[in-house]
Amino acid sequence: MNKLIYTDHAFERMYLRDISQSLVQTALDHPEDTEYEADGDTQFIKNVQRSGGKKELHVVAKPLPNEGKNTWLIKTVWIDGESDPKALLRIYRMLLMRLFHRKKPQR
């Protein structure tokens, strides 16, 4: 099992696009395909069941070897063929996400 660390951008996109952490974990642990990008990122592609059909989940991640073996920084996620919600709904969802998913201060 891979250890995952998420950027704020990735968390926002997951919330906005209704993509769970467990789905992201599955994509990294059992991808159908991987694409290596020139900047060192890896795109993990996993077929998922959505809206009555199979669609491709894409997870862009960067390896973090200094954080331990199999540790990845999740940079962004999306599902092919799905659009983000309209502007007003997107703003509403982002406000809810920020209210309920605030980071706790470190001691």
N, C-alpha and C positions, 0 to 999 in steps of 0.2 A: 504494500500500500504506500502510495506517495504522500508526503507531507505537503500541504498546500498553505501558502500565505497569499492573501488577497490584497490587491490595491483597492483604494477607495473607489476608483473608477470601475473596477470589476464588480465590487459589491453593488454599486448603483445600477450597473447594467443588468446584473443578475436579478435584482429586485424589479427593475423596470420591465424586464423581459420574462419574468416568472420562471427563472431557471434556478434550481436548488443547488446547494453545495454538494449534495450526494450525487446529483447528475454530473456535475463538474468532476467530482472524484472518479466516477465511473468512466468518464471520457479519458482521463489520464491513465487510469489503471488498465483499461481495456479498449483502446482506440481501434476503429476500423482502418484508419489511415493517419499518418503523420507527415507533415510538411515542414522542412527545416528552412528558416528564413535567414537571409544574409546577416542580419543584426544579432544572431545568436538565439533568437526566439524559436520556439517550436509551436506549430499549430496542430492540435490534436482534434481529430474529426471522429464523431461517433453518431451513428444512426439512432434516432430516438423516435418514439411514437408521440405525435402531436397532432391535434385537430383531425383525428381520424386517419392519419397517414404517417409514413416515415419521412423524417426530415433530418438534415445534417446539423448537429450541434458542433460549433467551432469554439475551441478554447485556445487562446494564445497565452503561452507561458514561457518563462525564462528560468533555466536551471540556476539554483543557488547552492553550489557545492560547499560554500563556507558555512552554510546553515545546517549541513548534514546531508547524508546520502539520500537521494530521491526527494529532495526538497525543491519545490517549484514556486515561483512568484506568478500568480495568475493576474494577467494584465487586462484581458477583456474576454467577453463571451457573446455569442449570438447564435441564432438558429436561422439557417437559410430559408428564405421565403416568408419570414415573419417580419412585419414592420413594427417599429416602436409605437406605443400609444400616441394619440393626438396630443398636441401641446398642453392643453388644460389638464387632461388626465395625467400626463407625464409629470407636470409640476406638482399635482396633488399627491401622486405616488411617491415622488422624491421627497416631499415634505414629510410624509408619513414615515418613510424609511429613515430619514435623518432624526426624527423624533424618537423612534423606537429602537434604533440600532446605534445609539451613540456609544462611542468607545469610553470605557471606564478609565479614569486617570490612573497612571502608574504610580506606585509608591516606592 
